[in-house]
Amino acid sequence: MKLGIHPQYRTVIFHDTSADAYFKVGSTIQTEKTIEYEGQTYPYVTLDVSSQSHPFYTGKQKAHSQEGNVARFNKRFGQFIK
């Protein structure tokens, strides 16, 4: 492995601001912010959406119609077409 070309891999705190959830994850993301977490100082990154707040993961996602336009048309008007 070449020296000096790979980003530094370290533990980073990600903060989902919409759910007020913190995640301690290994990452190569670059940031100047730091935060005190569990008695240690870590790099800090804020997020708008994570698995704690995204509707798909929280189960609050609205289900859209499973039918396509053609199937919906045939269901409504199929009896008139012979």
C-alpha positions as CSV (number, residue, x, y, z in Angstrom):
1,M,0.0,0.0,0.0
2,K,1.4,3.4,-1.0
3,L,2.0,5.8,1.9
4,G,0.5,9.2,2.1
5,I,-2.3,8.7,-0.5
6,H,-5.1,7.2,1.6
7,P,-7.4,9.2,3.8
8,Q,-7.2,8.8,7.6
9,Y,-9.7,6.3,8.9
10,R,-11.0,7.2,12.4
11,T,-14.0,7.1,14.6
12,V,-16.5,9.9,13.9
13,I,-19.7,11.0,15.6
14,F,-22.6,11.5,13.2
15,H,-25.6,13.5,14.6
16,D,-29.0,13.2,13.0
17,T,-30.5,16.6,13.8
18,S,-34.1,15.7,12.9
19,A,-34.2,12.7,15.3
20,D,-31.5,14.0,17.7
21,A,-29.7,10.6,17.4
22,Y,-25.9,10.1,17.6
23,F,-23.9,7.4,15.8
24,K,-20.3,6.5,16.5
25,V,-18.9,5.1,13.2
26,G,-15.6,4.6,11.6
27,S,-15.2,7.0,8.6
28,T,-12.8,8.8,6.4
29,I,-14.9,12.0,6.2
30,Q,-13.0,15.3,6.7
31,T,-14.4,17.7,9.3
32,E,-13.1,20.5,11.5
33,K,-15.8,20.2,14.1
34,T,-15.3,18.1,17.3
35,I,-17.6,17.0,20.0
36,E,-17.1,15.5,23.5
37,Y,-18.9,12.1,23.5
38,E,-18.6,9.4,26.2
39,G,-15.6,11.2,27.8
40,Q,-13.6,11.5,24.6
41,T,-13.3,14.0,21.8
42,Y,-14.3,12.9,18.4
43,P,-14.7,14.6,14.9
44,Y,-18.4,15.6,14.5
45,V,-20.6,15.6,11.4
46,T,-24.3,16.6,11.3
47,L,-26.9,14.8,9.1
48,D,-30.3,15.8,8.0
49,V,-31.6,12.3,7.5
50,S,-30.5,8.9,8.8
51,S,-32.1,5.5,9.5
52,Q,-33.5,7.0,12.8
53,S,-35.5,9.7,10.9
54,H,-36.1,8.4,7.3
55,P,-39.7,7.4,6.7
56,F,-38.6,4.1,5.0
57,Y,-36.8,2.9,8.1
58,T,-39.2,4.3,10.7
59,G,-42.3,2.7,9.1
60,K,-44.0,6.0,8.4
61,Q,-43.6,5.9,4.7
62,K,-46.9,6.2,2.8
63,A,-47.6,3.4,0.4
64,H,-48.4,4.4,-3.1
65,S,-50.7,2.6,-5.5
66,Q,-49.2,-0.7,-6.5
67,E,-51.1,-0.7,-9.8
68,G,-49.8,0.8,-13.0
69,N,-51.7,3.2,-15.2
70,V,-52.7,0.6,-17.7
71,A,-54.0,-1.8,-15.1
72,R,-56.0,1.0,-13.4
73,F,-57.5,1.9,-16.8
74,N,-58.4,-1.7,-17.6
75,K,-60.0,-2.1,-14.2
76,R,-62.2,1.0,-14.8
77,F,-63.0,0.7,-18.5
78,G,-62.1,-2.9,-19.4
79,Q,-65.7,-3.9,-19.4
80,F,-66.6,-1.5,-22.2
81,I,-63.8,-2.7,-24.5
82,K,-64.4,-5.9,-26.4
